[in-house]
């Protein structure tokens, strides 16, 4: 048996980490899009 299977470092659910990563990345790009839109509106 694999020695790493018995000594698990993190017992958290991977799905939760995936959702958090997705939300953070989508939020980051949405923020950049909003800032760019505001700059475009103010510049015109």
Helices and strands as residue ranges (DSSP letters): G 3-5, H 14-43
